[in-house]
Structures are given as structure tokens and as C-alpha cells.
Amino acid sequence: MCPEQPIDETDLDLTLAALFAGYALNDEVQRRLHAAGFEGLRFSHGFLVQHLVAGERTVGELAELMGVTQQAVSKTVGELETLGYLDRRARAGDARVRPVALTQKGRRAIETARAARAEVVAELRSELGPRRVDAATALLRDVLRAQGAMPDIRRRRVRLPG
């Protein structure tokens, strides 16, 4: 077996530094969510939940928005429903259609995640200085614009990389 070569941090280009920083920040937000009692939530759940913030949607609508199969959406909806974050309700006039909606617990989880992100940023501003954090944020927004990602972000159409 070949021993792993350690990576020197100076070898991290912008793509890897941004990716790994995002992972590290997300891990901290997830840790805080779990500590606040929102167990079972995973990073990947956010790709579905983003489509329910404005209101209920059917599994078919979610699958189309996410670019995945209805089976994949149904599996994730089932997980989140079991955890109490989502609910399926029969639509008035057609009991066969059961739109998916956030529960109160799901909405509280979103608010808690938003607060946790704000806390993490405030801590970074304190540790690294507000100018550096603001400059990093501005740079990453510019990168998102340069890559053409902002329209999807604005419309809550962020997808898992694939």
C-alpha cells in the first residue's frame, strides 16, 4: 500500500479552496443544527427543501426541478417525512395528488440553519476581520456570476454537482 502524500495548503487552487471551505462551513452549520435538536438532516436534503420554502409541490414537480427521478425524490421525501420535517397532504378535490410541504419543524430547521450560518460568519468576521470576510464573500459572488450560476441561485434551482 502506498502512503498518502499530504497536500500542502499552498497547492490548493481557488476551485479546491472554495470547495473545501464550503464543506468545512457546511459541516459546522450541520453540527449546530444537530446540537439544536434537528437530527437526521443532511447537506443533500437542502437541495430538495429549497424548493419547498415558497410552498408545497408534488413529487413530480420536485423531480423536474431537481433533475432527478421521482423515485429519488420520493425516497428523500420519505426520509424527511419520517423525521418530521415534511408532510404530504391530499389535495382538495383530488385525493390522489399529495403535495409535499414543510412542517413547522421543517420551517424551524430552516430558521435555525439560517441563524447558524449567520453565527458562523460573525465568528469568522471576529477571527479574521470583517474586511477579509467581506472581500472573500464578494470574490466568491463574483466567481458565481462569472460561472453563470447566479440565475439558478436566485431562483432556488441549485443542484447537486453531477
Backbone as CSV, one residue per row, in Angstrom:
resi,resn,N_x,N_y,N_z,CA_x,CA_y,CA_z,C_x,C_y,C_z
1,MET,0.840,-1.174,0.000,0.000,0.000,0.000,0.888,1.242,0.000
2,CYS,0.555,2.166,-0.837,1.312,3.400,-0.968,0.802,4.418,0.045
3,PRO,1.690,5.024,0.842,1.230,6.030,1.796,0.711,7.264,1.057
4,GLU,-0.292,7.886,1.625,-0.877,9.084,1.038,0.104,10.239,1.133
5,GLN,0.205,10.988,0.063,1.018,12.202,0.069,0.194,13.332,0.661
6,PRO,0.670,13.960,1.722,-0.073,15.092,2.264,-0.118,16.233,1.244
7,ILE,-1.175,17.004,1.307,-1.328,18.143,0.413,-0.869,19.387,1.153
8,ASP,-0.009,20.138,0.528,0.422,21.413,1.084,-0.682,22.425,0.812
9,GLU,-1.045,23.201,1.810,-2.154,24.143,1.631,-1.895,25.152,0.524
10,THR,-0.639,25.423,0.217,-0.344,26.351,-0.881,-0.652,25.731,-2.242
11,ASP,-0.857,24.416,-2.291,-1.229,23.743,-3.538,-2.724,23.844,-3.837
12,LEU,-3.515,24.346,-2.892,-4.955,24.463,-3.108,-5.233,25.664,-4.007
13,ASP,-5.741,25.386,-5.200,-6.132,26.489,-6.074,-7.510,26.990,-5.649
14,LEU,-8.035,27.990,-6.346,-9.310,28.582,-5.968,-10.430,27.544,-5.964
15,THR,-10.455,26.659,-6.955,-11.546,25.682,-7.013,-11.558,24.787,-5.790
16,LEU,-10.401,24.278,-5.409,-10.344,23.385,-4.235,-10.514,24.153,-2.929
17,ALA,-9.906,25.323,-2.819,-10.045,26.112,-1.586,-11.505,26.477,-1.354
18,ALA,-12.213,26.910,-2.406,-13.628,27.272,-2.257,-14.458,26.043,-1.903
19,LEU,-14.185,24.933,-2.573,-14.929,23.699,-2.305,-14.738,23.242,-0.860
20,PHE,-13.488,23.149,-0.429,-13.212,22.647,0.916,-13.667,23.634,1.989
21,ALA,-13.567,24.933,1.717,-14.076,25.918,2.673,-15.588,25.766,2.809
22,GLY,-16.263,25.571,1.690,-17.707,25.354,1.729,-18.065,24.113,2.523
23,TYR,-17.321,23.037,2.318,-17.564,21.807,3.085,-17.368,22.057,4.581
24,ALA,-16.272,22.731,4.937,-15.974,22.974,6.355,-17.049,23.854,6.992
25,LEU,-17.478,24.898,6.287,-18.515,25.774,6.822,-19.840,25.020,6.937
26,ASN,-20.170,24.227,5.935,-21.404,23.444,5.993,-21.363,22.431,7.138
27,ASP,-20.226,21.784,7.337,-20.111,20.829,8.450,-20.394,21.509,9.787
28,GLU,-19.916,22.735,9.947,-20.152,23.462,11.202,-21.627,23.824,11.349
29,VAL,-22.264,24.247,10.278,-23.698,24.552,10.336,-24.477,23.282,10.669
30,GLN,-24.116,22.163,10.034,-24.782,20.884,10.317,-24.602,20.489,11.782
31,ARG,-23.395,20.676,12.310,-23.132,20.343,13.713,-24.048,21.163,14.615
32,ARG,-24.197,22.432,14.328,-25.037,23.303,15.143,-26.520,22.946,15.003
33,LEU,-26.933,22.585,13.804,-28.322,22.147,13.611,-28.609,20.915,14.452
34,HIS,-27.709,19.950,14.394,-27.894,18.721,15.170,-27.882,19.013,16.666
35,ALA,-26.981,19.907,17.099,-26.919,20.275,18.522,-28.200,20.965,18.971
36,ALA,-28.882,21.632,18.053,-30.136,22.322,18.381,-31.331,21.376,18.340
37,GLY,-31.068,20.094,18.094,-32.144,19.102,18.115,-32.705,18.717,16.764
38,PHE,-32.124,19.212,15.690,-32.599,18.883,14.349,-31.757,17.739,13.787
39,GLU,-31.995,16.566,14.359,-31.234,15.371,13.997,-31.664,14.842,12.639
40,GLY,-30.731,14.169,11.991,-31.043,13.464,10.756,-30.925,14.284,9.497
41,LEU,-30.854,15.600,9.619,-30.739,16.430,8.425,-29.345,16.303,7.826
42,ARG,-29.314,16.184,6.506,-28.047,16.097,5.780,-27.960,17.251,4.784
43,PHE,-26.753,17.553,4.379,-26.496,18.597,3.393,-27.361,18.385,2.152
44,SER,-27.432,17.164,1.677,-28.166,16.872,0.441,-29.659,17.150,0.564
45,HIS,-30.213,17.119,1.766,-31.632,17.423,1.948,-31.963,18.852,1.510
46,GLY,-31.001,19.746,1.652,-31.231,21.142,1.288,-31.581,21.333,-0.177
47,PHE,-31.109,20.434,-1.041,-31.397,20.557,-2.465,-32.880,20.319,-2.750
48,LEU,-33.544,19.557,-1.902,-34.992,19.363,-2.024,-35.739,20.454,-1.259
49,VAL,-35.319,20.723,-0.056,-36.020,21.677,0.809,-36.090,23.062,0.179
50,GLN,-35.046,23.475,-0.566,-35.052,24.808,-1.184,-36.280,25.031,-2.055
51,HIS,-36.839,23.960,-2.612,-37.990,24.081,-3.495,-39.320,24.150,-2.732
52,LEU,-39.269,23.966,-1.426,-40.491,23.983,-0.618,-40.617,25.234,0.244
53,VAL,-39.610,26.082,0.225,-39.625,27.287,1.053,-40.822,28.167,0.702
54,ALA,-41.114,28.294,-0.579,-42.210,29.167,-1.012,-43.572,28.489,-0.938
55,GLY,-43.603,27.176,-0.787,-44.888,26.481,-0.715,-44.781,25.040,-1.165
56,GLU,-45.899,24.365,-1.105,-45.933,22.933,-1.404,-45.716,22.652,-2.888
57,ARG,-45.238,21.440,-3.168,-45.031,20.953,-4.535,-45.273,19.452,-4.551
58,THR,-45.601,18.942,-5.721,-45.759,17.496,-5.858,-44.394,16.855,-6.049
59,VAL,-44.343,15.545,-5.873,-43.106,14.799,-6.090,-42.644,14.976,-7.531
60,GLY,-43.573,14.951,-8.472,-43.219,15.142,-9.874,-42.606,16.505,-10.141
61,GLU,-43.177,17.541,-9.550,-42.621,18.891,-9.704,-41.219,18.970,-9.104
62,LEU,-41.055,18.376,-7.925,-39.737,18.383,-7.282,-38.712,17.647,-8.137
63,ALA,-39.090,16.506,-8.686,-38.170,15.728,-9.523,-37.736,16.543,-10.737
64,GLU,-38.680,17.227,-11.361,-38.352,18.041,-12.535,-37.411,19.185,-12.161
65,LEU,-37.720,19.866,-11.070,-36.877,20.976,-10.625,-35.470,20.520,-10.264
66,MET,-35.365,19.339,-9.685,-34.077,18.833,-9.222,-33.313,18.077,-10.300
67,GLY,-33.998,17.708,-11.387,-33.335,16.952,-12.444,-33.015,15.530,-12.042
68,VAL,-33.879,14.950,-11.212,-33.691,13.567,-10.765,-35.006,12.815,-10.965
69,THR,-34.985,11.527,-10.665,-36.186,10.707,-10.833,-37.187,10.954,-9.704
70,GLN,-38.442,10.633,-9.996,-39.464,10.722,-8.958,-39.158,9.748,-7.828
71,GLN,-38.561,8.615,-8.157,-38.207,7.637,-7.122,-37.178,8.227,-6.150
72,ALA,-36.203,8.952,-6.689,-35.189,9.565,-5.824,-35.832,10.611,-4.909
73,VAL,-36.733,11.408,-5.471,-37.417,12.419,-4.664,-38.284,11.741,-3.611
74,SER,-39.019,10.723,-4.009,-39.888,10.013,-3.054,-39.095,9.454,-1.891
75,LYS,-37.911,8.931,-2.180,-37.063,8.378,-1.110,-36.659,9.487,-0.123
76,THR,-36.206,10.621,-0.654,-35.786,11.719,0.219,-36.970,12.301,0.972
77,VAL,-38.107,12.459,0.288,-39.312,12.955,0.957,-39.697,12.007,2.084
78,GLY,-39.628,10.716,1.833,-39.949,9.730,2.870,-39.051,9.864,4.084
79,GLU,-37.745,10.056,3.844,-36.801,10.240,4.955,-37.184,11.473,5.780
80,LEU,-37.413,12.583,5.080,-37.714,13.835,5.772,-39.089,13.812,6.428
81,GLU,-40.000,13.063,5.849,-41.325,12.903,6.452,-41.218,12.093,7.738
82,THR,-40.438,11.018,7.709,-40.229,10.191,8.899,-39.588,11.003,10.020
83,LEU,-38.679,11.916,9.644,-38.008,12.762,10.639,-38.878,13.918,11.115
84,GLY,-40.014,14.139,10.463,-40.939,15.184,10.883,-40.738,16.534,10.235
85,TYR,-39.903,16.611,9.177,-39.628,17.888,8.529,-40.578,18.192,7.379
86,LEU,-41.162,17.145,6.793,-42.080,17.303,5.672,-43.367,16.555,5.943
87,ASP,-44.397,16.955,5.210,-45.706,16.311,5.319,-46.300,16.242,3.919
88,ARG,-47.023,15.157,3.644,-47.774,15.043,2.388,-49.249,15.115,2.735
89,ARG,-49.951,16.004,2.055,-51.377,16.182,2.318,-52.148,15.957,1.026
90,ALA,-53.291,15.306,1.137,-54.135,15.122,-0.046,-54.639,16.481,-0.505
91,ARG,-54.593,16.711,-1.810,-55.068,17.980,-2.372,-56.589,17.974,-2.420
92,ALA,-57.179,19.067,-2.010,-58.648,19.192,-2.037,-59.137,18.952,-3.463
93,GLY,-60.132,18.095,-3.606,-60.704,17.806,-4.909,-60.043,16.658,-5.635
94,ASP,-58.839,16.238,-5.210,-58.169,15.106,-5.854,-57.239,14.448,-4.831
95,ALA,-57.756,13.462,-4.138,-57.004,12.798,-3.066,-55.791,12.039,-3.594
96,ARG,-55.744,11.798,-4.917,-54.589,11.079,-5.486,-53.344,11.958,-5.498
97,VAL,-53.535,13.264,-5.570,-52.411,14.197,-5.583,-52.100,14.576,-4.146
98,ARG,-50.855,14.295,-3.739,-50.445,14.563,-2.362,-49.203,15.450,-2.357
99,PRO,-49.411,16.759,-2.424,-48.260,17.674,-2.421,-47.444,17.552,-1.129
100,VAL,-46.181,17.878,-1.267,-45.231,17.837,-0.159,-45.090,19.255,0.381
101,ALA,-45.106,19.399,1.697,-44.963,20.706,2.328,-44.064,20.605,3.552
102,LEU,-43.444,21.703,3.888,-42.662,21.779,5.122,-43.602,21.763,6.317
103,THR,-43.206,21.059,7.363,-43.935,21.116,8.624,-43.396,22.302,9.434
104,GLN,-44.012,22.560,10.570,-43.486,23.606,11.458,-42.051,23.269,11.856
105,LYS,-41.792,21.995,12.121,-40.431,21.576,12.477,-39.477,21.854,11.314
106,GLY,-39.919,21.599,10.096,-39.097,21.879,8.921,-38.788,23.358,8.787
107,ARG,-39.785,24.195,9.014,-39.568,25.654,8.944,-38.633,26.123,10.070
108,ARG,-38.798,25.530,11.263,-37.886,25.883,12.373,-36.454,25.464,12.043
109,ALA,-36.285,24.330,11.376,-34.944,23.876,10.980,-34.314,24.863,10.001
110,ILE,-35.104,25.369,9.061,-34.592,26.356,8.105,-34.147,27.610,8.848
111,GLU,-34.977,28.099,9.764,-34.627,29.303,10.520,-33.391,29.068,11.383
112,THR,-33.292,27.888,11.967,-32.122,27.563,12.790,-30.868,27.488,11.928
113,ALA,-30.980,26.924,10.735,-29.825,26.852,9.827,-29.393,28.253,9.403
114,ARG,-30.355,29.112,9.114,-30.027,30.494,8.746,-29.304,31.205,9.894
115,ALA,-29.799,31.004,11.107,-29.161,31.618,12.278,-27.763,31.048,12.489
116,ALA,-27.609,29.750,12.287,-26.285,29.122,12.452,-25.304,29.660,11.420
117,ARG,-25.757,29.838,10.176,-24.874,30.413,9.153,-24.453,31.829,9.549
118,ALA,-25.399,32.611,10.049,-25.078,33.981,10.475,-24.071,33.964,11.622
119,GLU,-24.228,33.040,12.565,-23.283,32.926,13.688,-21.888,32.562,13.198
120,VAL,-21.809,31.607,12.282,-20.512,31.177,11.752,-19.820,32.350,11.059
121,VAL,-20.566,33.097,10.258,-19.983,34.253,9.565,-19.548,35.304,10.584
122,ALA,-20.354,35.554,11.601,-19.978,36.532,12.630,-18.692,36.103,13.342
123,GLU,-18.560,34.815,13.613,-17.338,34.314,14.257,-16.129,34.476,13.338
124,LEU,-16.310,34.220,12.053,-15.211,34.415,11.110,-14.835,35.892,11.012
125,ARG,-15.840,36.762,11.012,-15.569,38.199,10.972,-14.754,38.615,12.201
126,SER,-15.071,38.038,13.349,-14.347,38.355,14.572,-12.916,37.804,14.521
127,GLU,-12.771,36.593,14.024,-11.460,35.936,13.997,-10.560,36.457,12.876
128,LEU,-11.119,36.645,11.690,-10.312,37.001,10.524,-10.394,38.473,10.146
129,GLY,-11.383,39.156,10.710,-11.580,40.565,10.391,-12.682,40.733,9.361
130,PRO,-13.527,41.723,9.574,-14.661,41.921,8.669,-14.249,42.220,7.228
131,ARG,-13.164,42.967,7.036,-12.758,43.301,5.663,-12.371,42.057,4.877
132,ARG,-11.666,41.142,5.519,-11.246,39.919,4.810,-12.442,39.035,4.492
133,VAL,-13.367,38.907,5.448,-14.550,38.076,5.211,-15.418,38.702,4.123
134,ASP,-15.594,40.010,4.181,-16.388,40.699,3.155,-15.735,40.558,1.777
135,ALA,-14.395,40.678,1.735,-13.683,40.547,0.455,-13.809,39.128,-0.096
136,ALA,-13.703,38.125,0.778,-13.847,36.734,0.332,-15.252,36.481,-0.187
137,THR,-16.241,37.005,0.512,-17.635,36.844,0.087,-17.855,37.502,-1.270
138,ALA,-17.351,38.714,-1.438,-17.501,39.427,-2.713,-16.812,38.663,-3.841
139,LEU,-15.621,38.146,-3.573,-14.900,37.384,-4.590,-15.697,36.144,-5.002
140,LEU,-16.212,35.414,-4.041,-16.959,34.197,-4.368,-18.256,34.522,-5.105
141,ARG,-18.905,35.626,-4.770,-20.090,36.054,-5.540,-19.695,36.385,-6.978
142,ASP,-18.547,37.053,-7.142,-18.062,37.358,-8.493,-17.772,36.075,-9.268
143,VAL,-17.190,35.099,-8.605,-16.919,33.809,-9.250,-18.232,33.161,-9.684
144,LEU,-19.236,33.187,-8.812,-20.544,32.612,-9.158,-21.145,33.319,-10.366
145,ARG,-21.036,34.643,-10.409,-21.535,35.386,-11.571,-20.753,35.014,-12.823
146,ALA,-19.419,34.957,-12.709,-18.572,34.633,-13.868,-18.873,33.233,-14.409
147,GLN,-19.273,32.327,-13.528,-19.590,30.962,-13.935,-21.043,30.807,-14.368
148,GLY,-21.808,31.894,-14.309,-23.207,31.847,-14.732,-24.127,31.143,-13.759
149,ALA,-23.725,31.053,-12.499,-24.503,30.305,-11.507,-25.559,31.145,-10.790
150,MET,-25.456,32.457,-10.850,-26.357,33.298,-10.056,-27.839,33.173,-10.443
151,PRO,-28.184,33.054,-11.719,-29.620,32.900,-12.026,-30.252,31.688,-11.337
152,ASP,-29.555,30.545,-11.331,-30.090,29.366,-10.651,-30.158,29.572,-9.147
153,ILE,-29.174,30.242,-8.588,-29.181,30.512,-7.146,-30.353,31.426,-6.798
154,ARG,-30.548,32.480,-7.590,-31.656,33.411,-7.327,-33.006,32.707,-7.386
155,ARG,-33.157,31.758,-8.302,-34.430,31.049,-8.480,-34.520,29.793,-7.607
156,ARG,-33.560,29.596,-6.702,-33.509,28.396,-5.863,-33.493,27.129,-6.718
157,ARG,-32.636,27.101,-7.709,-32.513,25.955,-8.602,-31.122,25.338,-8.519
158,VAL,-30.532,25.370,-7.329,-29.206,24.807,-7.137,-29.330,23.289,-7.112
159,ARG,-28.467,22.642,-7.881,-28.491,21.178,-7.979,-27.200,20.593,-7.435
160,LEU,-27.294,19.345,-7.019,-26.085,18.626,-6.636,-25.170,18.558,-7.842
161,PRO,-23.866,18.723,-7.648,-22.947,18.612,-8.788,-23.057,17.223,-9.403
162,GLY,-22.919,17.173,-10.676,-23.034,15.867,-11.295,-22.423,15.860,-12.610
